[in-house]
Amino acid sequence: MQPPAIELKDPVLAHPDRLYIGGAWVAAHSGRTISQISPNTEEVVSTVAEADEVDMDAAVAAARDAFDNGPWGRMQPAERIGYMKAMSAHLHARVGEVARAWTLQMGGLASFAGPMQMGSNMTFDNIIAMAEAFQFVEQRPTTGAAVGLIAYEPVGVVAAIAPWNGPYGIMLNKVAYSLAAGCTVIMKPSPETAIEAYIIAEAAQAAGVPAGVVNLVCGHREASDHLVCNPGVDKVSFTGSTVAGKRIAEVCGSRIARCTLELGGKSAGIVLDDFPVEIAAKLITGTICMMSGQVCAMLSRILVSRARHDELAAAIAAEMAQVKIGYSDDPSTMLGPVAMKRQLERIEMYIEEGKKTATLVCGGKRPAHLTKGYFIEPTLFANVDNASRIAQEEIFGPVLCLIPYDTEEDAIRIANDSAFGLNGSVITNDAEAAYRIARRIRSGAVGQNGLRMDFGLPFGGFKQSGVGREGGLEGLLGYLESKTILIDGMPAQL
């Protein structure tokens, strides 16, 4: 049975000209605003308040006070979950607004926006259910006392920093784990995609979440760095570029603050010889066009045996020729715009770089029929040297590198020859082979036959793709500290 269609509605924010700090909508200290630009039309679609360093400090102070002196962290988990369920009801009622916001700001396809954002709400509900079943205090065998208990307690004040490509689901995950654990949270969305965080803040207010437990400040890089540097922040949960992640890791390391970092990727898909070329080409093309290639876990390197390299290149080029590039609202569009002008220019820079070392098979240009917006053709490079820039650096666009390999061992070596290790795929009809190779790929996730993801399971990277995991039980544990308690008798109430 198909789920009901979601009607996309223009988002209506109660206070876009304000920040949400300490349970109130307050004017930004700077008095400035940030505009969100449509990548389809290059026009302003929304404007929100810009937070500066003073606002960041105010948000930390509010979250700190709510954690240290408020009831949230000392509530029974069931009481916190009651507030979260009320938030969920509010968010489900506004899923059409969230979906439309994604299309407006980021250029995500309207045909995909509804199911994507509904999936984020379902993940929120799954985190609630997991927290309901979680034992926040458990007894363990011990030789140190009569009773050994492990208590899981909130890490404290969390700075949740989300990227522009998946602004709702990623931010909502961070908020869900923070609240379930008993933490207080400061949402810092990307300046390009701020609307979703406003809707989450409005959900917290509508649910009656105590003042200071959820805060919202949207600012540019300098103010965001100031937030990370504030010693009142106990944990930074960041999803974004490896460059920014390194800076956050340095700051957190300097004061031993906790951090979860989900960073960049240059994930490899290894095509084995048993998999039909035509089906592989369709699968690979559909994948690289997903969200215009702007996915950290994107399979942007495709490894194929040297004997089948040219055949697969021709088949992918034929598939790419059939891709309809167009505006996000058009239900027939298969590839929409990239999110912003600077991203388009970055992609074009990499395409020029790629021409120096590889064969440009197709694409590489802005489509002639679209004179407005940030559009680029799906692009295929063949005979790519894995040591080249286009194979080693994250492009974050619909640009595919086809790399030949000689043996299975060679394919594994090439897949692992990367500073990143976020995702991977083994494209084969043989599940045994998929498992065997997956165990040897140095990445946080590997799927058979494409980009497979389950946000109910842990997700994160090896190497420069990050630290820690989000999703599943591991995601919740990242927002908790474990405390060992050795006592002479079992307490009446845990």
N, C-alpha and C positions, 0 to 999 in steps of 0.2 A: 504494500500500500504506500503510495507516494505521500510525503508530508505536504501539508497545505502550502500553497504559494505565499510568499511574503511580499506584501505591498510596500514598496519603497516610498518613504515620506521625507520631505525636507525636514531636517532637525530643527527643533525649536528649543533654544536654550533660555533659561530663566534669567541668567546673569552673565552673558559672555564678556561683559566689560569689567568683571570682578574676578578675584581669586577666592578660593575656598580655604580659609585658614581658621582653625579653632572653632569650627562649627558655624561660621558666619561667612557671608559673601562680602568681601572687603575690597576697597579700591587698591589698585596697584600703586606702590610707592613711586614708581617712575612716571606714572601717568601715560606711559606709552602703550601701544597696541601692536599686535602681530597679526598679519593678514595671511589667510590660507588661500592659495592660488590653484585654480582648476588646471590640471595638465591637459584637459581637453580643449579649453577655450582661452587659457592664459588670463582669465579674469578672476577677480577676488570673489570668493564664495562665502567667506566668513572672516570675522575679526574678533580676536580675544585679547584680554589684558596681558601685558608683558610683565613678568616678575623680574625684579632685579635682586641684587645681593641682600638688600634689606628685607625683601619679601621672603627670600629663602631662609634667612635667619628666623623670621617670624614663624614660618611654617615648622621649622625644626623645634622652636621653643614650644609651640602648641602641641606638637606630637610628643615631645619630651615630657611635658607636663601631664598630658593625657596618659602616658605610659607609667610615669613615676608616681603620680598622685591620683589618677582616675581609676575607675572600676574595671576597665576593659581587660587588662592582663590578669586580674584576679577573679574574674567571672568564672563560673563553671562553663566548660566548653559548650554544653547544651544551650546556655543562655546566649552566648556569642552566635551560635548557629541560628538561633531564632532571628536575630538581626540580619544575618546573611540571607536567610530565606525570604525575608521581606524585601531585601535588595534585589534578589533574583526575580521576584514577581514584578517589580518596577522595570527591570531590564528586559524581561520577556515582553512586556507591554510596549516597549520602545525599540524592538529589534528592527523595525522598518526604518526608523530614524538613523540607527547606527549603520545599517547597510547603505543607506543613501549618503551618509557622511563619508564613508569609505570611497564611494564612487566619486563624490564631489572633490575630495581633497587629494586622493591618491590615484584616481583614475582606474580603480578596480572595476572589472566588468559587472554591470548590473545583473547579468544572468547568474553570476557566482556570488554576489554580495550577500543575498539573503541567506542561502545555506551556510556560507562561511560564518556569518555573525551569529546565526542560530546555533551553530556548532560551538562557538565560544561560550554562549549562554549554557549550553549543555555541559561543557567542561566545568564551568562554575558550579553547576548543580552537582556534578560528580565529585568535586573537591569537598563540597558540603557533606555529601554522603560518606566520603572517606574519613572526614574529620569526626563525624558522628560515631564511626566504628573504631576510631583510633584510641588506644589506651595511653592517656597522657601520664598515668602513673602505673608502673608494672612491677611486680615482685620478681626478683631473680635469686637463684641460689647463691649463697655467700658463705665464706668461712670467717668473715670479719666481724659478724654480729649475729644476733638471733634472726634479724630480718634485714634483707637487702632490698631496697627500692630504687628504681630508676624513675625520676621525674623529668618530663620533657616540658621545658619552660620557654616562653617567647624570647627571642633574641633581643627584642627591644624596638627601637625606632628604625624603620626601613625607608630608604630612599629608593623608590621604584621608577626606573628610567626606561621608557619604551621607545622603539624606533617608529619610523613613519610608514613602513610597509605593511605591518599588521598591528596597527595601533590599539585596536579594541581588545582582541583576544589576548595579546601579550600583556597589556596592562591589567586586564581583568584577572589573568592568572596570578600575577604578582600580588594584587590586592586580595584575592581569595586566600592564598596561602598565608599572607600576613595576618588577615583577620582571623582565620581559623586557628592560627598558632597563638593568637593573643597579642600580636604586635600592633603598633600604630604605624601609619604609612603616609608618606608624602609622595603623591603622584607628580612626576615630571614628564609630561608627554613631549614628543617632538614638536617643534614650532610649526611644522608643516601639516600636522594632523592632530589638532588639539581637541576637536569636538567630542570625540568619544570619551575622553577623560572627564569632560564636563558632565556628560550623561551619567558616568559612574559616580561622580560626586553628588549629583542630584539624587541618585538612587540611595546613596548613603544617608543623605539628609532626610529623604522621604521615609526611610526605614527607621529613623530615630537613632542612628548610630551615635554614641556619645561624642560631644565636642572634642575635636583634636585627634580623633582616632583616624579619620580620613581627611587628608588635605590635598589641595591642588594648586600647583604653581607651574606656569608655562613660561620658560625663559630661554634665552639664547646661550651659547657655549660658555661665556664667562660666568654668568649667573649659575649655570648648572655645575660648573667646576667648583664654585663657591659652596654649593649645596653638598657636594661630595666631600669637600674639605672640612665641613662643620663637624667638630668633635662630638656633637650631640647625636650624630647618626651612627647607629650601631651596625647597620648592614646596608650595603648597596646592592640592589638587584638590577643588573644592567643587561639590556639586549641591544646590540648595535655593532659598530665597527671594531675591528681588532685594535686600531690605533687608539680610539677612545678607551677601549677596555684596558689597554696597557697603562694608560694614565690613571684610571680608577684603581687598578691593582697596586700601582705605586703608592697612591694616597692611602688606600686602606692598609697596605702593608706597613706604612710608616707608623700607624697607631694600632696595628693588629685589629682593625675592624673587619667584620665578616663581609664577604662579597660572593655573589653568584654572577658569573659573566658568560653570557651566551653570545658568541662573537661570529666572525666571518667564516666563510667556507669556500672551498674549491673542489667540490665533491666529484668523485669519479664513478661513472657507470661502466662496468665491464661487460661487454657483449660477448657471450660464448658462441661457438660455432654451431651449436644445435638450434639456435633461435633464428627464425626466419627473418631475412633482411627487411622485407616489406613491413612486417609487423613491428620490428624494432624501429624502423624509420618513423612510423606513425606515432609510436609511443614516445620516442625521443623528441620529436617536433612538438607534440602536445605538451610535453613537460617543460621545455625551454620557453614556451609561450605563456605558461602559467604565471599570472601576475607580472607579465612582461619580463620574466626572468629575474624579478626582484625578490628572490627568496634566498635566505642565508644557506639553506640546505640544498639549493638547486644543483642538479646533476649537470654541471657546465663543462665537464671533461668526459668525453665518451671514448672508451678504449675498445678497439676492435682488432681482430687478427689481421695481419698485414695482407693476407690473401683476399680478405673480403673488404678491405678499406675502401677501395674505389667504388665498389658496388654499393656499399652503405652510404657513401658520400652522395652518390647520384640519387639514391632513393630518398635521403633526407632533403636534398635540394628540391626534388619533385614534390614532396610533402609541403615544404616551406612555400613553394609557389602557389599552393592552394589556400594558404592562410589569409583570411580576410582581416585586414588592418582597418580599424575604424574607431569611432567614438564609443565611449564606455556604455552609453545608454542604448546603443543599437543591439538588439538581441542576437543579431547574426554576427557580431564582431567576435573574432577569435583572438586578436591581439590588440589591446588598447595602448594608451600612451605610457611612457615611463613617468615617474612621479613629478619631476621638476626639471627646470632648464639645466641646472648644473649637472644633474644626473645624465641627461641626454648628451651634454658636451663631454662628460667623462667617458661615456660609452663610445662616442665618436673618436675620442683620443685613442682608446684601446683598439678600435678597428684600424686606425691608421698605423698603429704599432704592429698589429697582426699582419698587415700587408708586407711588412719587411721580412718576416720570417716564415710565413705559411701561405697556403693557397686560399685566396678568398673564392669560395665556390658560389655563393649567392648572398644577396642582401648587402648590408653595409651602408645603406643610404636612407635618408628620410623619404617616405613615400610621397610621390609627386602630387597625388590627389588630395592631400591634407596640408593645407597652407597654414593652419593654426594648430597649436598644440605641440606636445613633446613626443613625437612619434618616430620610430625607427623600425626598419624592416627586420624580420628574423634573419639572423646572419650565421653562416656556416664557414668555418675555417677548416681545411683538411691538411693532412701531412704536418700536423702541428708538432713541434719539438717541445717536449714536456718541460724543458728548461727555460722556455721563452716566457716573456712577461704575460702574454695572454693565457698561458697555461698555469702560471704560478700566482697571479694576482686576481683578486675578486673583482669582476667587471660589474656585476649586478645589473644585468640587462639580458635581452634575448640573443646572446652571442654564444655559440657553441664551438668547442674545440674538439676535433676528431683526431685521435692519436693512435697510430698503429702499434701493435705489440706482436712479438714473435711466439711466445709460449705463455702458458698460464702463469708460470713463475715470473716472467717478464711483466705481465699485466699487473700482478700484485705489487711488484717493485715500483712500477710507474704510478699506480694508485697511491702508494704510500710516500712517494717522492714529492712531498708538499709540506709547507709549513702549517697547513690546516688539517683538521681531522673531524669534521662535523657529521658528514653523512656519506652514503655510498650506495651502490646498487650492483647486483649481479643479475644480468639479463640472460635468463636461461630457463628452459623447461625442466631442468633437473634440480629439485630441491636439495638433494644431497650435495651437489656441486655448489649451490648457492650458500649453503651453510658452511661448507669447508672453506670457501674463499672468504666469506664474511668474517670468520674467526681470525683471519690473517690481515684484514684491512684495519688500519689504525684510525678508526673513527668512532664517534659516539653512537652512531646508528647505521644500519645497513638493511636495505629492503630488497626483496626479490622482484625483479621486473618493474622498476620504476621508483619514483619518489613516493615512498610510503611513510606515513606519519600517524602516530597515535598519541594524542596529548594526555592520555591517561597513563602513559608509560614514561619513564625518565628520558629526557632529551637534553643533550649538551655535547660538548666536544672534547676531543683529545687535542694536545699540542696547542697551537695558537687559536684554536676555535673556542676556547673558553675554560672556565673553572666551575665545577659543580654541575648540578642537574636541576632542571625544572620538569614538572610533570610527575604524576604518580606519587607514591609514598615518599620517594626520594625528594620530590619537590617540597613536600611539607616539612621533612626533616631539616631542610636547608634554612628554615625560619625558626628552628628550635635549638635550644641548648640542652644537653642531657646533664642531669645532676644525680650523683650517687648519694643515697642516704642510708646509713648503717645505724640501726637502732635496736633496742633490746626487746621490743614488742611491737605487734601490729597495731597501728592506729585505728581508731574506730571508723574513721572516714578517710578515704584516700583523695 
